[in-house]
Amino acid sequence: MPRCTGYCRVMSETLLNFFKENAVGVLAKCDVRMADCRHFEQFMHRVTNDEDLSSELPELKSLTKKQCLDVVRKLIKKCHQDIVNLWNISATGRIKTTVDQTLSPTELVPRFKVQYDFKTIHGLVQVVVTTVGRNATSEINFDKIKKNKIDLAIEEADHILLIAALEK
């Protein structure tokens, strides 16, 4: 990997710190959506076992078991989509975000590997954020950029990130 020096090192550290701090905030929001998801899963389990929930939710009297399960499945799917969408930074798509999540039954929050791709005129700058529990690490990859253009690519990625923050 090409070595980052001077301005490039400062800017890359700034980018990495931003993404690490962003990950901590996203993980806090993930906790809330995962709690919602777990609630819906428990509800689905209760409906599947023919438990009478009409005293808790009178609206259920008008739904069949199949309709109720369909609604709950949609809510669970929506929770998982919301969790993935929390990682998006750019509303206009200038930063491509790829989210891989692994949910272990023994963990409350999924593990994430999120890749942010910044397309600059000098090449592709990638930031990869990896989480385990509440811990997040971030690393920057600029292997596909010529050594003499790394500073310019990092600076352009910083500008793209700034514009994305202003769009939100």
C-alpha positions as CSV (number, residue, x, y, z in Angstrom):
1,M,0.0,0.0,0.0
2,P,1.4,3.5,-0.8
3,R,2.5,5.4,2.2
4,C,0.6,8.5,3.3
5,T,2.7,11.5,4.5
6,G,2.1,15.1,5.5
7,Y,-1.3,16.6,4.6
8,C,-2.5,13.2,3.4
9,R,-1.8,11.6,6.8
10,V,-3.7,14.4,8.6
11,M,-6.6,14.2,6.3
12,S,-6.8,10.4,6.3
13,E,-6.7,10.4,10.1
14,T,-9.6,13.0,10.0
15,L,-11.6,10.8,7.7
16,L,-10.9,7.7,9.8
17,N,-11.9,9.5,13.0
18,F,-15.1,10.7,11.4
19,F,-16.1,7.2,10.3
20,K,-15.3,5.7,13.6
21,E,-17.3,8.3,15.5
22,N,-20.1,7.9,13.0
23,A,-20.1,4.2,13.6
24,V,-20.5,4.7,17.3
25,G,-23.6,6.9,16.7
26,V,-25.1,4.4,14.2
27,L,-24.6,1.5,16.6
28,A,-26.6,3.4,19.2
29,K,-29.4,3.8,16.7
30,C,-29.1,0.2,15.7
31,D,-29.7,-0.8,19.4
32,V,-33.1,0.9,19.2
33,R,-34.1,-0.8,15.9
34,M,-32.8,-4.2,17.1
35,A,-35.0,-3.8,20.2
36,D,-38.0,-3.2,17.9
37,C,-37.1,-6.2,15.8
38,R,-36.8,-8.4,18.8
39,H,-40.2,-7.2,20.0
40,F,-41.8,-8.1,16.7
41,E,-40.1,-11.5,16.6
42,Q,-41.5,-12.2,20.1
43,F,-44.9,-11.0,19.0
44,M,-44.7,-13.3,15.9
45,H,-43.7,-16.2,18.1
46,R,-46.7,-15.6,20.3
47,V,-49.1,-15.4,17.3
48,T,-47.6,-18.5,15.8
49,N,-48.3,-20.4,19.1
50,D,-52.0,-19.3,18.9
51,E,-51.7,-17.1,22.0
52,D,-54.7,-14.8,22.3
53,L,-53.4,-11.2,22.1
54,S,-56.7,-9.5,21.5
55,S,-56.8,-8.1,25.0
56,E,-53.5,-6.4,24.4
57,L,-54.3,-5.3,20.8
58,P,-58.0,-5.2,20.1
59,E,-57.2,-4.5,16.4
60,L,-56.1,-8.1,16.0
61,K,-59.7,-9.3,16.2
62,S,-60.2,-8.0,12.6
63,L,-57.1,-9.9,11.2
64,T,-56.6,-13.5,10.5
65,K,-53.5,-15.3,11.8
66,K,-52.0,-15.3,8.3
67,Q,-52.6,-11.5,7.9
68,C,-51.1,-10.8,11.3
69,L,-48.0,-12.8,10.6
70,D,-47.6,-11.1,7.2
71,V,-47.7,-7.7,8.8
72,V,-45.2,-8.7,11.5
73,R,-42.8,-10.1,8.9
74,K,-43.0,-6.8,7.0
75,L,-42.2,-4.9,10.2
76,I,-39.2,-7.2,10.9
77,K,-37.9,-6.7,7.3
78,K,-38.4,-2.9,7.7
79,C,-36.3,-2.9,10.9
80,H,-33.5,-4.7,9.1
81,Q,-33.7,-2.3,6.1
82,D,-33.6,0.7,8.5
83,I,-30.5,-0.7,10.2
84,V,-28.7,-0.9,6.8
85,N,-29.9,2.6,5.8
86,L,-28.5,4.1,9.0
87,W,-25.0,3.6,7.5
88,N,-25.7,5.7,4.4
89,I,-24.0,9.1,4.5
90,S,-24.6,10.5,1.0
91,A,-28.2,11.3,-0.1
92,T,-27.1,11.9,-3.7
93,G,-25.0,8.7,-4.0
94,R,-21.6,10.4,-4.3
95,I,-20.4,8.0,-1.7
96,K,-21.3,4.4,-2.5
97,T,-22.0,2.5,0.7
98,T,-21.9,-1.3,1.0
99,V,-23.2,-2.9,4.2
100,D,-22.6,-6.5,5.3
101,Q,-24.2,-7.5,8.6
102,T,-23.9,-10.7,10.5
103,L,-26.4,-11.3,13.3
104,S,-25.4,-13.9,15.8
105,P,-28.3,-15.2,18.0
106,T,-26.0,-14.7,21.0
107,E,-25.3,-11.0,20.3
108,L,-27.7,-8.1,20.7
109,V,-26.3,-5.9,17.9
110,P,-25.2,-7.2,14.5
111,R,-21.6,-7.1,13.4
112,F,-21.1,-4.8,10.5
113,K,-18.5,-4.4,7.8
114,V,-19.3,-1.2,5.9
115,Q,-17.4,0.0,2.9
116,Y,-17.6,3.6,1.7
117,D,-16.3,4.2,-1.9
118,F,-15.3,7.7,-2.9
119,K,-14.8,8.0,-6.6
120,T,-12.3,10.8,-7.2
121,I,-10.7,11.9,-10.4
122,H,-7.5,10.4,-9.1
123,G,-8.9,7.0,-8.3
124,L,-11.0,5.1,-5.7
125,V,-10.6,5.9,-2.0
126,Q,-12.2,3.3,0.2
127,V,-12.9,3.5,3.9
128,V,-13.9,0.3,5.6
129,V,-15.6,0.3,9.0
130,T,-15.8,-2.9,11.0
131,T,-17.8,-3.3,14.2
132,V,-17.9,-5.9,16.9
133,G,-20.3,-5.1,19.7
134,R,-19.9,-1.5,20.5
135,N,-16.3,-1.3,19.2
136,A,-15.6,0.2,15.8
137,T,-12.4,0.3,13.7
138,S,-11.9,2.1,10.4
139,E,-9.2,1.9,7.8
140,I,-8.5,3.7,4.6
141,N,-7.5,2.0,1.3
142,F,-6.0,3.9,-1.6
143,D,-4.1,1.1,-3.3
144,K,-5.5,1.9,-6.7
145,I,-4.2,5.4,-6.7
146,K,-0.8,6.5,-8.0
147,K,1.6,7.4,-5.2
148,N,1.9,11.0,-6.3
149,K,-1.9,11.5,-6.4
150,I,-2.8,10.2,-3.0
151,D,-2.8,13.6,-1.3
152,L,-5.1,15.0,-4.0
153,A,-7.5,11.9,-3.8
154,I,-7.7,12.2,0.0
155,E,-8.4,15.9,-0.2
156,E,-11.2,15.3,-2.8
157,A,-12.7,12.5,-0.7
158,D,-12.7,14.9,2.2
159,H,-14.6,17.5,0.0
160,I,-17.1,14.8,-1.1
161,L,-17.7,13.9,2.6
162,L,-18.2,17.6,3.5
163,I,-20.7,18.1,0.7
164,A,-22.6,14.9,1.8
165,A,-22.7,16.2,5.3
166,L,-24.2,19.5,4.1
167,E,-26.8,17.6,2.1
168,K,-28.1,15.7,5.1
